[in-house]
Amino acid sequence: MPDSTPPTAPVSSNISAAPAGPSNLRLRVIYGVLGAALLLGSVWFSPWTFGLFFAAVQAVMLWEFYRMMRAGGYAPATWIGIGAGIAFFLLAGLLSQELAGNNHVLIVRLFLKSVASLALVLPVILVLREIAIWKGGEKAFANIGTTLLGILYVSLPMALLTVIAQDKPGGYSGNTYYETYDYRRVFALLFLIWASDIGAYAAGKTFGKHKLAPKISPGKTWEGWAGGFVLTLVVGWALGYLLPDLPLTHRLVAAGVVAVFAPLGDLAESMLKRSVGVKDSGSIMPGHGGLLDRFDAFLLVLPVLALLQLLAG
């Protein structure tokens, strides 16, 4: 905390004060608006801009995760992990374009085979790396574990966003059913997560008394969580105007998943930061921290939503 004690020595009047920079709130607003415009614009413009944007986002998120692991005393294989993470994301994006019939059997089989192939090769590469650089005393297998954990925690959940983005009204080519990219589905997910954040913040500030997880995130309260839950359900109902073909039951189930798992994703990342002694995952967005701070809710929400979508077929 900066020292608020006034200076005891007089300040010369000949020294002109430096112009004040923008306040932290102003920076947060500016970068928040710019970030939201880039995010929504990339999602809306085309599936290619969507894919490139989120491939870059998950790569930065993974880099931030490995940076925090280094702060905790580990030495993950950052670039190998990021390369594998991008491969998983692009692989999921390509495979999610093709489905057999009206179900998700083909994408599941192909994705699992591809993931299994990469999963079999990646540990071998990481072990060979540790053998090549080991000088004695380093935590070689802990480093391998943190590299793999980053892919499981960040890259695989973010890759599932390509599944959420696909809708069924596509077309047929022979016996193969092609799904189509629908930016509205990604918009809907964003609106639900933002509603959870805004509702929790507003209700927590107004009514918050009972701490939700004081050792992990002292500012979060049960009242805030309840406010986020209610607003998320309201937005889930209102999404009928954006996605009129999506049944109300599906929208409310998705809203309920977000209302529960988005705060848990936030808590999980807060626990990670406290465990390695860092305040923010990064500084790519002044006033907002890193991308892992901004997209932490996705990491638990996406696996649950993708699983429900695959089961619904």
C-alpha positions as CSV (number, residue, x, y, z in Angstrom):
1,M,0.0,0.0,0.0
2,P,1.5,3.4,-0.9
3,D,2.5,5.7,1.9
4,S,0.0,8.5,2.5
5,T,2.2,10.5,4.9
6,P,2.8,14.0,3.5
7,P,6.4,15.0,2.7
8,T,8.3,16.8,5.4
9,A,10.6,18.7,3.1
10,P,9.1,21.6,1.0
11,V,8.8,20.9,-2.7
12,S,10.3,23.5,-5.0
13,S,7.7,25.5,-6.9
14,N,10.1,25.4,-9.9
15,I,9.4,21.7,-10.4
16,S,6.2,21.2,-12.5
17,A,4.1,18.3,-11.5
18,A,3.9,15.5,-14.0
19,P,0.5,15.3,-15.8
20,A,-1.8,12.8,-14.1
21,G,-2.4,9.6,-16.0
22,P,-5.7,8.0,-16.4
23,S,-7.2,6.5,-13.2
24,N,-7.3,2.8,-12.6
25,L,-11.1,2.8,-13.1
26,R,-10.8,4.7,-16.4
27,L,-8.2,2.2,-17.6
28,R,-10.4,-0.7,-16.6
29,V,-13.3,0.8,-18.6
30,I,-11.2,1.6,-21.7
31,Y,-9.5,-1.8,-21.9
32,G,-12.8,-3.6,-20.9
33,V,-14.7,-1.9,-23.8
34,L,-11.8,-2.6,-26.3
35,G,-11.5,-6.2,-25.1
36,A,-15.2,-6.8,-25.3
37,A,-15.4,-5.2,-28.8
38,L,-12.5,-7.4,-30.0
39,L,-14.1,-10.5,-28.5
40,L,-17.6,-10.0,-29.8
41,G,-16.3,-8.8,-33.2
42,S,-14.1,-11.9,-33.6
43,V,-17.0,-14.3,-32.6
44,W,-19.5,-12.5,-34.9
45,F,-17.4,-12.0,-38.0
46,S,-16.6,-15.6,-39.0
47,P,-15.7,-19.1,-37.7
48,W,-12.1,-18.4,-38.7
49,T,-11.8,-15.2,-36.7
50,F,-13.5,-17.0,-33.8
51,G,-11.0,-19.9,-34.0
52,L,-7.9,-17.7,-34.4
53,F,-9.0,-15.4,-31.6
54,F,-9.7,-18.2,-29.0
55,A,-6.6,-20.2,-30.1
56,A,-4.6,-17.1,-29.3
57,V,-6.5,-16.6,-26.0
58,Q,-6.0,-20.1,-24.8
59,A,-2.3,-19.9,-25.7
60,V,-1.9,-16.8,-23.6
61,M,-3.9,-18.3,-20.8
62,L,-1.6,-21.4,-20.9
63,W,1.5,-19.1,-20.9
64,E,0.1,-17.3,-17.8
65,F,-0.5,-20.6,-16.1
66,Y,3.0,-21.8,-16.7
67,R,4.3,-18.4,-15.5
68,M,2.5,-18.9,-12.2
69,M,3.9,-22.4,-11.9
70,R,7.4,-20.9,-12.3
71,A,6.6,-18.5,-9.5
72,G,5.7,-21.6,-7.4
73,G,9.1,-23.1,-8.0
74,Y,8.4,-25.4,-11.0
75,A,9.9,-25.4,-14.5
76,P,7.2,-26.5,-17.0
77,A,8.0,-27.0,-20.6
78,T,6.2,-23.8,-21.6
79,W,6.5,-23.9,-25.4
80,I,5.9,-27.6,-25.7
81,G,2.8,-27.2,-23.6
82,I,1.6,-24.2,-25.6
83,G,2.2,-26.0,-28.9
84,A,0.2,-29.0,-27.7
85,G,-2.6,-26.7,-26.4
86,I,-2.9,-25.0,-29.8
87,A,-2.9,-28.4,-31.5
88,F,-5.8,-29.6,-29.2
89,F,-7.8,-26.5,-29.9
90,L,-7.4,-26.6,-33.7
91,L,-8.0,-30.3,-33.7
92,A,-11.3,-29.9,-31.8
93,G,-12.3,-27.1,-34.2
94,L,-11.7,-29.2,-37.3
95,L,-13.4,-32.3,-35.9
96,S,-16.5,-30.4,-34.7
97,Q,-17.4,-29.6,-38.2
98,E,-18.3,-33.2,-39.1
99,L,-20.8,-35.4,-37.4
100,A,-22.4,-38.7,-38.4
101,G,-26.2,-38.7,-38.6
102,N,-27.9,-36.6,-36.0
103,N,-25.6,-37.5,-33.1
104,H,-22.1,-36.7,-31.9
105,V,-20.6,-40.2,-32.1
106,L,-18.1,-39.4,-34.9
107,I,-16.7,-36.3,-33.2
108,V,-16.3,-38.1,-29.9
109,R,-14.5,-41.0,-31.5
110,L,-12.2,-38.9,-33.7
111,F,-11.4,-36.4,-30.9
112,L,-10.7,-39.1,-28.4
113,K,-8.4,-41.0,-30.8
114,S,-6.6,-37.8,-31.6
115,V,-6.3,-36.8,-28.0
116,A,-5.1,-40.3,-27.1
117,S,-2.5,-40.2,-29.8
118,L,-1.1,-36.9,-28.6
119,A,-1.5,-37.9,-25.0
120,L,0.7,-41.0,-25.6
121,V,3.4,-39.0,-27.4
122,L,3.5,-35.9,-25.3
123,P,4.7,-37.5,-22.0
124,V,7.6,-39.2,-23.9
125,I,8.6,-35.8,-25.4
126,L,8.5,-34.2,-21.9
127,V,10.5,-37.0,-20.3
128,L,13.2,-36.8,-23.0
129,R,13.3,-33.0,-22.5
130,E,13.9,-33.4,-18.7
131,I,16.6,-36.0,-19.4
132,A,18.3,-33.6,-21.8
133,I,18.3,-30.6,-19.4
134,W,18.6,-32.3,-16.0
135,K,21.6,-31.2,-14.0
136,G,20.7,-32.8,-10.7
137,G,18.3,-31.6,-8.0
138,E,15.6,-30.3,-10.3
139,K,12.0,-31.6,-9.8
140,A,11.9,-33.3,-13.2
141,F,8.6,-35.2,-12.9
142,A,6.9,-32.3,-11.1
143,N,7.8,-30.2,-14.1
144,I,6.3,-32.8,-16.4
145,G,3.2,-32.9,-14.3
146,T,2.7,-29.1,-14.3
147,T,3.1,-29.1,-18.1
148,L,0.4,-31.7,-18.5
149,L,-1.8,-30.1,-15.9
150,G,-1.8,-26.8,-17.8
151,I,-3.1,-28.6,-20.9
152,L,-5.8,-30.4,-18.9
153,Y,-6.8,-27.3,-16.9
154,V,-6.7,-24.7,-19.7
155,S,-6.3,-26.1,-23.2
156,L,-8.8,-29.0,-23.3
157,P,-11.7,-27.0,-21.7
158,M,-11.1,-24.1,-24.0
159,A,-11.0,-26.5,-27.0
160,L,-14.6,-27.5,-26.1
161,L,-15.7,-24.0,-26.9
162,T,-15.7,-25.2,-30.6
163,V,-18.3,-27.8,-29.7
164,I,-20.5,-25.3,-28.0
165,A,-20.3,-23.0,-31.1
166,Q,-21.7,-25.6,-33.4
167,D,-25.4,-25.8,-34.2
168,K,-27.3,-28.6,-36.0
169,P,-29.0,-26.8,-38.9
170,G,-26.2,-27.6,-41.4
171,G,-26.4,-29.8,-44.4
172,Y,-25.7,-33.3,-45.7
173,S,-22.9,-34.5,-48.0
174,G,-23.5,-38.1,-48.8
175,N,-24.1,-39.8,-45.5
176,T,-22.3,-37.2,-43.4
177,Y,-24.1,-34.5,-41.5
178,Y,-22.3,-31.2,-41.2
179,E,-22.9,-28.8,-38.4
180,T,-22.7,-25.1,-38.8
181,Y,-21.0,-22.4,-36.7
182,D,-23.5,-20.2,-34.9
183,Y,-22.0,-17.1,-33.3
184,R,-25.2,-16.6,-31.3
185,R,-24.4,-19.7,-29.1
186,V,-21.1,-18.2,-28.1
187,F,-22.7,-14.8,-27.5
188,A,-25.3,-16.6,-25.3
189,L,-22.5,-18.2,-23.2
190,L,-20.7,-14.9,-22.8
191,F,-23.9,-13.1,-21.7
192,L,-24.6,-15.8,-19.1
193,I,-21.1,-15.7,-17.7
194,W,-21.2,-11.9,-17.6
195,A,-24.6,-12.0,-15.9
196,S,-23.2,-14.3,-13.2
197,D,-20.3,-11.9,-12.6
198,I,-22.4,-8.7,-12.6
199,G,-25.2,-10.2,-10.4
200,A,-22.7,-11.6,-7.9
201,Y,-20.9,-8.2,-7.7
202,A,-24.0,-6.1,-7.3
203,A,-25.7,-8.4,-4.8
204,G,-22.5,-9.0,-2.9
205,K,-21.8,-5.2,-2.6
206,T,-25.4,-4.6,-1.5
207,F,-26.3,-7.5,0.7
208,G,-23.1,-9.5,1.2
209,K,-22.5,-10.7,4.8
210,H,-21.7,-14.4,4.8
211,K,-18.4,-15.4,3.2
212,L,-18.4,-18.0,0.5
213,A,-14.8,-19.1,0.7
214,P,-12.9,-16.7,3.0
215,K,-9.5,-18.5,2.7
216,I,-9.6,-18.4,-1.1
217,S,-11.5,-15.2,-2.0
218,P,-12.5,-13.1,1.0
219,G,-14.6,-10.8,-1.1
220,K,-17.1,-13.4,-2.3
221,T,-20.3,-14.0,-0.4
222,W,-23.2,-16.4,-0.5
223,E,-25.5,-13.4,-1.1
224,G,-23.4,-12.4,-4.1
225,W,-23.6,-16.0,-5.4
226,A,-27.4,-16.0,-5.0
227,G,-27.6,-12.7,-6.9
228,G,-25.5,-14.0,-9.7
229,F,-27.6,-17.2,-9.9
230,V,-30.9,-15.2,-10.2
231,L,-29.6,-12.8,-12.8
232,T,-28.1,-15.7,-14.8
233,L,-31.4,-17.4,-14.9
234,V,-33.1,-14.2,-16.0
235,V,-30.7,-13.8,-18.8
236,G,-31.2,-17.5,-19.7
237,W,-34.9,-16.8,-20.1
238,A,-34.2,-13.6,-22.1
239,L,-31.9,-15.5,-24.5
240,G,-35.1,-16.8,-26.2
241,Y,-34.9,-13.5,-28.2
242,L,-31.4,-14.4,-29.4
243,L,-31.9,-18.1,-29.8
244,P,-35.7,-18.6,-30.4
245,D,-35.2,-22.2,-31.6
246,L,-33.5,-23.2,-28.4
247,P,-36.1,-24.6,-25.9
248,L,-36.6,-22.7,-22.6
249,T,-35.6,-25.8,-20.7
250,H,-32.2,-26.0,-22.5
251,R,-31.6,-22.3,-21.9
252,L,-32.4,-22.6,-18.1
253,V,-30.3,-25.7,-17.7
254,A,-27.3,-23.9,-19.4
255,A,-27.9,-20.9,-17.2
256,G,-28.0,-23.1,-14.1
257,V,-24.7,-24.7,-15.1
258,V,-23.1,-21.3,-15.6
259,A,-24.5,-20.0,-12.3
260,V,-22.9,-22.9,-10.4
261,F,-19.7,-23.6,-12.2
262,A,-18.6,-20.0,-13.3
263,P,-18.0,-19.0,-9.6
264,L,-16.3,-22.3,-8.9
265,G,-14.0,-21.6,-11.9
266,D,-13.2,-18.2,-10.4
267,L,-12.5,-19.7,-7.0
268,A,-10.3,-22.4,-8.5
269,E,-8.1,-19.8,-10.2
270,S,-8.0,-17.7,-7.0
271,M,-6.8,-20.8,-5.1
272,L,-4.1,-21.3,-7.8
273,K,-2.9,-17.8,-7.5
274,R,-2.8,-17.9,-3.7
275,S,-1.0,-21.2,-3.7
276,V,1.9,-19.7,-5.7
277,G,1.8,-16.2,-4.2
278,V,0.8,-14.1,-7.2
279,K,-2.0,-11.4,-7.3
280,D,-2.9,-11.6,-11.0
281,S,-2.2,-14.2,-13.7
282,G,-0.8,-11.5,-16.0
283,S,-0.9,-7.9,-17.0
284,I,-2.0,-8.1,-20.7
285,M,-5.1,-6.0,-19.9
286,P,-4.2,-3.0,-17.6
287,G,-6.7,-2.9,-14.7
288,H,-8.0,-6.4,-15.5
289,G,-5.1,-8.7,-14.9
290,G,-4.4,-11.5,-17.3
291,L,-6.5,-13.5,-19.7
292,L,-6.6,-16.4,-17.3
293,D,-8.2,-14.0,-14.8
294,R,-10.8,-13.0,-17.4
295,F,-11.7,-16.4,-18.7
296,D,-11.3,-18.6,-15.6
297,A,-15.1,-19.2,-15.5
298,F,-14.9,-21.0,-18.9
299,L,-12.5,-23.7,-17.5
300,L,-15.2,-25.4,-15.5
301,V,-18.3,-24.3,-17.4
302,L,-17.3,-25.5,-20.8
303,P,-16.7,-29.2,-19.9
304,V,-20.1,-29.5,-18.3
305,L,-21.9,-27.7,-21.1
306,A,-20.1,-29.7,-23.8
307,L,-20.9,-32.9,-22.0
308,L,-24.6,-32.0,-21.8
309,Q,-24.6,-31.0,-25.5
310,L,-23.0,-34.2,-26.5
311,L,-25.4,-36.3,-24.4
312,A,-28.4,-34.4,-25.8
313,G,-27.1,-35.3,-29.3
